[in-house]
């Protein structure tokens, strides 16, 4: 679809006409192109005056002039205040991702820890999303690894339950977590409710930064237990103290006045920008993340950071302090908007945005800036290197241009059992894991271990769907297909592609070298003799990474399927044995093996098992006997 040629005169008349009808008050305006695509979202104290400025044709940059020339429609939303307009603007930008706005990309939600308060035995668990469940929330944690590590430490140190309510209610004896000293087993009353609530309060205090007080109490209890010669309890308390000390020392910060703050540092270079974020809660550093918002080279640092902050906090709780290395544009308006958001949960909370000039808080901002500068440097270097690698791949495989989507296929099985085909996808931005697919091999007529037949089935299913549904959002044509294997696998795939009329998609077989040596791979392509790439070729290393990722994904899918088969209970195969009767049988005999040894007379004693079913169960484990 081609873009309509910009027409400044037509756009000026349209915008002038829109300005006459625009409200003379605060609000948000949206500018749309000829195809209905949103070009820009902005807010104004007076919509009429702001839109009239566009119609007058006096622009600071060619980019804004180009945007105005492309405008074919406008929409307005009035708000009571400019602060509300700012919040609405951020919401629209995140949803519409307009072409001419600074846009925050990869804005995934952060994990938090939650102590539930809607149950007699509060539960500690990981949480994402809105705070709809009654309880205490702690976060955000910048990585899944960080929140999982903290959750494991809490379980070791405070012995709080992590099970679901249904599991909690159905327990009749302690679970494995109690046996390994990671749960106090409130489900079977091995701890008094009051004592359990004391553990909950200690965990809450620790997460609120009062680790010294908690550690002091535990140390006193350990000393008392040792003096009373209760060495087993003293050892348990020692282990709890060690776990808490390790995580508090690792996360603690010494900066004065940063009990609750987010630190943002922006670095821009070469038309790109990086914003490094660090989260400080309860005097602890709970990690950080680097963001690379979509910007234009004409955007100033204050404008970039202002747009970033508005979108970042659009769906996240705001701390009391936001520390920055660049004072954002319209700082006072942002503070007012953030305070309005924060007061929804805390009526007394006021949010401030500060740029520290000295001291420990400035050291935190400087540290974040160093991370932002280094992260952007790596991204720029990787982009340059990636372009060179793709140019080498184009040359090696005689492609028409750099591939935007590369699909790599591999199979995994053990002597033909639990066979799984795997597809991974890579592009200019790296691995696209949300596009990965696995294929459980279904062919009943395949000889066990028939790699050619398995690859044929996978390709026929993948590309058969492509032929039927091409144009659907998640059915995309690849620019290059890599197959793990040599001439045989390539021939099988070529036959499928010819059958489906997809012979224009480039195919490459990647065969492992002698003794599976990396660097000795041979490449197979239709109409070419097998060839190798130079040992030190960056393209070769890149292709090895793709192949290894496909192999890793295929093995993982195979192991998961095999594990499910291993866990399958023999009772599931018996007609008439549903979940209720299965539970009753396992309760009566302890295991499926116990059921297999039982006689008919014993089986009929189980609730829900009549004589006919007892006979069927007995016969299932003794084929050939009557």
C-alpha positions in Angstrom: 0.0 0.0 0.0 1.6 3.3 -1.1 1.5 6.4 1.1 -0.5 9.3 -0.3 1.7 12.2 -1.6 1.9 14.9 1.1 -0.2 17.9 0.2 0.5 20.9 2.5 -2.2 23.1 1.0 -4.9 20.5 1.4 -3.7 19.7 5.0 -3.6 23.4 5.9 -7.2 23.9 4.8 -8.4 20.8 6.7 -6.6 21.8 9.9 -7.8 25.4 9.7 -11.4 24.1 9.3 -10.8 21.7 12.3 -9.4 24.6 14.4 -12.6 26.5 14.0 -14.6 23.6 15.6 -12.0 22.7 18.2 -12.8 23.4 21.8 -11.1 26.3 23.4 -10.0 24.4 26.5 -7.7 21.5 27.6 -7.7 18.2 25.8 -6.1 15.7 23.5 -5.9 15.9 19.7 -5.1 13.0 17.2 -4.0 13.5 13.6 -4.7 10.7 11.1 -3.4 10.0 7.6 -5.1 8.9 4.4 -5.3 5.3 5.4 -6.8 6.0 8.9 -3.4 5.4 10.6 -2.7 7.6 13.6 0.2 10.0 12.8 0.4 11.9 16.1 -1.2 12.3 19.5 -0.8 15.6 21.4 -2.3 17.5 24.3 -2.9 21.2 24.8 -4.1 23.7 27.3 -6.2 25.2 24.5 -7.0 22.8 21.7 -8.2 25.6 19.4 -4.9 27.6 19.7 -2.7 24.6 19.3 -4.4 23.3 16.2 -4.4 26.8 14.7 -0.6 26.9 15.0 -0.4 23.9 12.7 -2.6 25.6 10.1 -0.4 28.7 10.1 2.5 26.6 8.6 5.3 27.8 11.0 7.1 24.6 12.1 10.3 24.1 14.0 11.4 21.0 12.0 10.8 19.4 8.6 9.5 16.3 10.4 6.6 18.3 11.8 5.9 19.9 8.5 5.8 16.4 6.8 3.4 15.2 9.5 1.1 18.1 9.0 1.2 17.6 5.2 0.1 13.9 5.6 -2.8 14.8 7.9 -6.3 14.0 6.5 -8.4 14.0 9.6 -8.3 15.1 13.3 -10.1 14.0 16.4 -10.5 15.8 19.7 -11.2 14.8 23.3 -11.9 17.5 25.9 -10.7 17.2 29.5 -11.3 19.2 32.6 -7.6 20.0 33.2 -4.3 19.9 31.3 -3.2 17.3 33.8 -6.0 14.9 32.8 -5.0 15.7 29.1 -1.4 14.6 29.9 -2.6 11.3 31.3 -5.0 10.7 28.4 -2.3 11.5 25.9 0.1 8.9 27.4 -2.7 6.3 27.2 -3.5 7.0 23.5 0.2 6.9 22.6 0.7 3.5 24.2 -2.3 2.1 22.5 -2.0 3.7 19.0 1.9 3.9 18.8 1.7 7.0 16.4 4.4 7.3 13.8 5.5 10.8 14.8 5.5 10.4 18.7 8.2 9.2 21.0 7.0 5.7 21.7 7.9 3.4 24.6 8.6 -0.1 23.2 8.8 -3.4 25.0 6.7 -2.1 27.9 6.1 -5.4 29.7 4.6 -5.4 33.2 6.9 -6.0 36.2 6.5 -8.8 38.7 5.7 -8.1 42.3 5.5 -10.1 45.5 2.2 -10.2 47.2 1.2 -11.4 50.7 -2.5 -12.2 50.4 -4.8 -11.0 53.2 -8.1 -12.6 52.2 -7.3 -16.0 53.8 -6.8 -17.1 57.4 -3.3 -18.4 56.4 -1.9 -15.6 54.2 0.0 -16.8 51.1 3.1 -15.3 49.6 3.3 -15.4 45.8 4.4 -13.7 42.6 1.9 -11.3 41.1 1.5 -9.3 37.9 -1.1 -6.7 36.9 -3.7 -4.7 38.8 -3.9 -4.8 42.6 -7.4 -6.4 42.7 -6.6 -9.0 45.5 -6.6 -7.8 49.1 -3.1 -7.9 50.4 0.3 -6.3 50.6 2.2 -5.7 47.4 6.0 -5.3 47.1 7.9 -4.3 44.0 8.4 -3.8 41.2 11.2 -6.4 40.5 13.0 -5.8 37.3 13.5 -9.4 36.4 11.7 -12.8 36.9 15.0 -14.1 38.3 15.1 -11.4 41.0 11.5 -12.0 42.2 11.9 -15.8 42.1 15.1 -15.5 44.2 13.4 -13.3 46.7 10.4 -15.6 46.9 12.6 -18.6 47.5 14.4 -16.8 50.3 11.1 -15.8 51.9 10.0 -19.4 51.9 13.2 -20.6 53.5 13.3 -17.8 56.0 9.6 -17.4 57.0 8.1 -20.8 56.1 5.0 -19.2 54.5 2.8 -21.3 52.3 2.9 -20.9 48.5 0.1 -23.4 47.6 -3.2 -22.5 46.1 -6.4 -22.4 48.3 -7.7 -25.6 46.8 -4.5 -27.5 47.6 -4.5 -25.9 51.1 -8.0 -27.1 51.8 -7.5 -30.7 50.5 -4.2 -31.5 52.4 -4.4 -34.2 54.9 -0.7 -34.5 55.6 2.3 -32.1 55.1 3.7 -31.7 51.6 7.2 -31.9 50.4 7.9 -28.2 51.1 7.4 -28.8 54.8 9.7 -31.8 54.7 12.5 -29.7 53.2 11.9 -26.9 55.8 10.3 -24.4 53.4 6.8 -24.3 54.8 5.4 -24.4 58.3 2.4 -26.5 57.2 -0.5 -24.4 58.4 -2.7 -26.6 56.2 -2.6 -29.4 58.7 -2.2 -27.3 61.8 1.4 -28.1 62.5 1.7 -24.4 63.5 -0.7 -22.4 65.6 -2.6 -19.7 63.6 -1.1 -17.0 65.9 2.4 -18.2 65.4 1.9 -18.4 61.6 0.7 -14.8 61.6 3.9 -13.8 63.4 5.8 -15.3 60.5 3.7 -13.3 58.1 4.3 -10.0 60.0 8.1 -10.7 60.0 8.0 -11.3 56.3 6.1 -8.0 55.7 8.6 -6.1 57.9 11.5 -7.6 56.0 10.0 -6.6 52.6 9.4 -3.1 54.0 13.1 -2.6 54.7 13.1 -3.4 58.4 15.5 -6.3 57.9 17.8 -5.3 60.8 14.9 -5.6 63.3 13.9 -9.0 61.9 17.4 -10.3 61.9 17.9 -9.1 65.4 14.9 -11.0 66.7 15.9 -14.2 64.9 19.4 -13.9 66.3 18.1 -13.5 69.8 15.8 -16.6 69.3 18.8 -18.6 68.0 20.9 -17.7 71.0 18.1 -18.6 73.4 17.6 -22.0 71.6 21.3 -22.7 71.9 21.4 -21.9 75.6 18.4 -24.3 76.1 20.4 -27.0 74.2 17.7 -27.0 71.5 20.3 -27.3 68.8 18.0 -28.4 66.0 15.8 -25.3 66.4 19.0 -23.1 66.6 20.3 -24.6 63.4 17.0 -23.9 61.6 17.1 -20.3 62.8 20.7 -20.0 61.7 19.8 -21.1 58.2 16.9 -18.5 58.1 19.3 -15.8 59.2 21.9 -16.7 56.5 19.2 -16.6 53.8 17.9 -13.2 54.8 21.4 -11.8 55.3 22.5 -12.8 51.9 19.6 -11.2 50.1 19.6 -8.0 52.2 23.3 -7.4 51.8 23.1 -8.0 48.0 20.2 -5.6 47.5 20.9 -2.9 50.1 21.9 0.6 49.2 23.5 3.2 51.4 22.1 6.3 49.6 20.3 8.6 52.1 16.7 9.4 51.3 16.0 6.7 48.7 13.8 4.4 50.7 11.3 4.6 47.8 12.4 6.0 44.4 12.8 5.2 40.7 16.0 6.3 39.0 15.9 7.2 35.3 18.9 8.1 33.1 18.7 9.0 29.5 21.4 8.8 26.9 20.8 9.7 23.2 23.2 9.3 20.3 22.9 8.7 16.5 19.2 9.2 16.4 18.6 6.5 19.1 18.0 6.7 22.8 18.3 4.5 25.9 16.6 5.0 29.2 18.0 3.0 32.1 15.6 2.5 35.0 16.5 1.3 38.5 13.9 0.6 41.3 14.6 1.3 44.9 12.1 0.1 47.5 12.5 -0.2 51.3 16.2 0.8 51.1 16.9 -2.1 48.6 17.8 -2.1 45.0 15.2 -4.4 43.3 16.9 -4.3 39.9 16.6 -2.3 36.7 16.0 -2.5 32.9 17.2 -0.7 29.8 14.6 0.7 27.4 15.1 1.9 23.8 12.1 4.1 22.9 11.4 5.0 19.3 12.6 8.6 18.9 13.4 11.0 16.1 16.8 12.7 15.8 15.1 16.1 16.2 13.6 15.2 19.6 15.4 16.9 22.5 16.4 14.9 25.7 13.8 16.7 27.9 11.0 15.9 25.4 12.1 12.3 25.1 12.2 11.8 28.9 8.9 13.6 29.4 7.1 11.3 26.9 8.8 8.2 28.3 7.8 8.9 31.9 4.2 9.6 30.9 3.9 6.3 29.1 6.0 4.4 31.6 3.7 5.2 34.6 0.5 5.0 32.6 -0.2 1.6 34.2 2.3 1.4 37.0 2.3 2.6 40.6 4.4 5.8 41.0 6.9 6.1 43.9 7.3 9.2 46.1 10.5 10.2 44.3 11.6 10.0 40.6 15.3 10.8 40.2 16.5 11.8 36.7 19.6 13.0 35.0 17.7 15.3 32.6 14.9 17.5 33.8 11.9 16.4 31.7 9.8 18.9 29.7 6.8 20.1 31.7 8.1 18.7 34.9 5.5 20.4 37.1 2.7 19.0 35.0 4.1 15.5 35.2 4.4 15.8 39.0 0.8 16.9 39.3 -0.3 14.0 37.1 1.7 11.4 39.0 0.5 12.8 42.3 -3.1 12.5 41.1 -2.5 8.9 40.2 -0.7 8.1 43.5 -3.5 9.6 45.6 -5.9 6.9 44.3 -4.2 4.5 46.7 -2.7 6.9 49.2 -4.4 10.2 49.8 -1.3 11.8 51.3 1.2 10.8 48.7 2.9 13.6 46.7 5.3 12.7 43.9 8.4 14.8 43.1 10.7 14.7 40.1 14.3 15.7 41.0 17.7 16.0 39.4 20.2 15.5 42.2 23.2 17.8 42.0 25.5 16.2 44.6 25.7 13.4 47.2 24.7 9.8 47.2 21.5 10.3 45.2 23.5 11.9 42.4 25.8 8.8 42.5 22.8 6.6 41.9 21.7 8.7 38.9 25.3 8.7 37.5 25.4 4.9 37.9 22.2 4.6 35.9 23.6 7.0 33.2 26.7 4.9 32.8 24.5 1.8 32.3 22.4 3.7 29.7 25.4 4.9 27.8 27.0 1.4 27.7 23.7 -0.2 26.8 23.1 2.1 23.8 26.7 1.6 22.8 26.2 -2.1 22.7 23.0 -1.8 20.8 24.6 0.5 18.1 27.5 -1.9 17.8 25.3 -4.9 17.6 23.1 -3.2 14.9 26.2 -2.5 12.8 27.6 -6.0 13.3 24.2 -7.5 12.6 23.9 -5.7 9.3 27.3 -7.0 8.3 26.4 -10.5 9.3 23.1 -10.4 7.3 25.1 -9.1 4.3 27.4 -12.1 4.6 24.3 -14.4 4.8 22.9 -12.8 1.7 26.1 -13.4 -0.2 26.6 -17.0 1.1 23.1 -18.1 0.0 22.6 -15.8 -3.0 19.5 -14.2 -1.5 17.8 -11.2 -3.0 18.1 -9.1 0.2 18.6 -9.3 3.9 16.1 -11.8 5.4 13.5 -10.3 7.8 12.3 -13.7 8.9 14.4 -16.9 9.2 12.8 -20.1 10.2 14.9 -23.0 11.4 13.6 -26.6 11.8 14.8 -29.6 13.8 13.4 -32.9 15.1 13.9 -34.6 18.4 13.1 -38.2 19.6 14.5 -41.2 21.3 14.4 -44.3 19.0 11.3 -42.8 17.4 9.3 -42.3 20.6 7.7 -39.0 21.7 8.8 -37.5 18.4 8.6 -33.7 18.2 9.3 -31.2 15.4 10.4 -27.7 16.3 10.5 -24.4 14.5 12.3 -21.3 15.8 12.2 -17.8 14.2 14.8 -15.2 14.0 14.9 -11.7 12.5 16.9 -8.4 12.6 16.0 -7.9 16.3 17.1 -11.4 17.3 15.1 -14.5 18.3 11.3 -14.0 18.1 10.3 -16.5 20.8 6.6 -15.7 20.6 6.8 -17.2 17.1 8.3 -20.5 18.1 6.2 -23.6 17.3 6.4 -27.3 18.2 4.8 -30.1 16.2 3.9 -33.4 17.9 4.5 -36.0 15.2 1.2 -37.7 14.4 2.0 -40.0 11.5 1.0 -43.5 12.3 2.7 -45.0 9.3 6.1 -43.6 10.0 8.9 -46.0 10.8 10.3 -45.2 14.2 13.3 -42.8 13.8 12.4 -41.8 10.2 13.8 -38.3 10.2 12.9 -37.7 6.6 9.3 -38.7 7.2 9.1 -36.5 10.4 10.5 -33.5 8.6 8.0 -34.0 5.7 5.1 -34.1 8.2 6.3 -30.9 9.9 6.8 -29.0 6.7 3.5 -30.1 5.2 1.7 -28.9 8.3 3.5 -25.6 8.6 3.5 -24.6 4.9 0.1 -26.2 4.1 -1.4 -23.8 6.6 0.6 -21.0 5.0 -0.9 -21.8 1.6 -4.4 -21.9 3.1 -4.2 -18.8 5.3 -1.5 -16.6 4.0 -2.3 -13.0 5.0 -3.6 -14.0 8.4 -1.8 -12.1 11.2 0.2 -15.1 12.6 0.8 -16.9 9.3 3.8 -15.2 7.7 6.0 -16.3 4.8 9.7 -16.8 5.7 12.5 -15.2 3.7 14.9 -18.1 4.5 14.3 -21.7 5.7 17.1 -23.6 7.4 16.8 -27.4 8.0 18.9 -29.3 10.4 20.2 -32.1 8.1 21.9 -32.8 4.8 20.9 -33.8 1.3 18.2 -36.3 2.4 16.3 -33.8 4.6 16.7 -31.1 2.0 15.2 -33.4 -0.7 12.2 -34.2 1.5 11.5 -30.6 2.2 12.0 -29.7 -1.5 9.3 -32.3 -2.4 6.8 -30.7 0.0 7.5 -27.2 -1.3 7.1 -28.3 -4.9 3.8 -30.0 -3.9 2.5 -26.8 -2.3 3.9 -24.4 -5.0 6.3 -22.7 -2.7 9.5 -23.3 -4.6 10.4 -19.6 -4.4 11.2 -19.8 -0.7 15.0 -20.2 -0.2 15.9 -23.6 1.4 19.2 -24.5 3.1 20.2 -27.8 4.8 22.8 -27.5 7.6 24.7 -30.7 8.1 26.9 -31.2 11.1 30.6 -31.7 10.4 32.6 -34.9 11.1 32.4 -35.9 14.7 29.8 -33.1 15.0 32.6 -30.5 15.1 31.4 -26.9 15.2 32.9 -24.9 12.3 32.9 -27.9 9.9 29.2 -27.6 8.9 28.3 -28.3 5.3 25.5 -26.4 3.6 23.1 -27.8 1.0 21.0 -25.8 -1.4 18.9 -26.8 -4.4 21.0 -26.7 -7.6 24.3 -26.1 -5.8 27.1 -28.4 -4.7 27.5 -28.7 -0.9 29.8 -26.0 0.4 31.4 -24.7 3.6 31.9 -21.2 5.0 35.2 -20.0 6.3 35.9 -21.1 9.9 36.1 -17.5 11.2 33.1 -16.2 9.3 30.7 -14.2 11.4 27.9 -15.6 9.3 28.9 -19.1 10.2 28.8 -18.3 13.9 25.4 -16.7 13.4 24.0 -19.8 11.6 25.5 -22.0 14.3 23.6 -20.0 16.9 20.3 -20.4 15.0 20.8 -24.2 14.6 21.8 -24.6 18.3 18.7 -22.6 19.4 16.5 -24.9 17.2 18.1 -28.0 18.7 17.7 -26.6 22.2 14.0 -25.9 21.6 13.4 -29.3 20.0 15.0 -31.2 22.8 13.0 -29.2 25.4 9.7 -29.9 23.6 10.7 -33.6 23.4 11.6 -33.9 27.1 8.4 -32.2 28.1 6.3 -34.7 26.0 8.3 -37.6 27.4 7.8 -36.4 30.9 4.1 -36.1 30.4 4.1 -39.8 29.2 6.1 -40.9 32.2 3.6 -39.1 34.6 0.6 -40.6 32.9 -1.2 -42.9 35.4 -2.1 -46.4 34.2 -5.5 -45.9 35.8 -6.3 -43.2 33.2 -6.4 -45.9 30.5 -9.2 -47.9 32.2 -12.8 -47.2 31.0 -15.0 -46.2 33.9 -12.2 -44.8 36.1 -12.7 -41.1 36.3 -11.0 -38.5 38.6 -13.2 -39.4 41.6 -12.7 -43.2 41.4 -9.0 -42.7 40.6 -8.6 -40.7 43.7 -10.5 -43.2 45.8 -8.4 -46.1 44.4 -5.1 -44.3 45.0 -6.2 -43.3 48.6 -7.1 -47.0 49.3 -4.0 -48.6 47.8 -1.4 -45.8 47.9 -0.3 -45.9 44.3 -1.1 -47.4 40.8 1.2 -50.2 41.6 -0.8 -51.0 44.7 -4.0 -51.0 42.7 -2.3 -53.4 40.1 -1.6 -55.9 42.9 -5.1 -55.8 44.4 -7.6 -58.6 43.9 -11.2 -58.2 42.9 -12.4 -58.7 46.4 -10.3 -55.8 47.6 -11.2 -53.5 44.7 -15.0 -53.8 45.3 -14.5 -52.4 48.8 -13.5 -49.1 47.4 -16.2 -46.5 47.3 -17.7 -46.2 43.7 -16.2 -49.4 42.4 -18.8 -52.2 41.6 -18.0 -55.8 40.8 -17.9 -55.2 37.0 -15.5 -52.3 37.3 -13.4 -54.2 39.8 -13.1 -57.1 37.3 -12.2 -54.7 34.5 -9.4 -53.0 36.7 -8.0 -56.4 37.7 -8.0 -57.6 34.0 -6.3 -54.4 32.8 -3.2 -55.2 34.9 -3.3 -59.0 33.9 -3.7 -59.1 30.1 -4.6 -62.6 28.9 -6.0 -63.8 32.3 -9.6 -64.1 33.1 
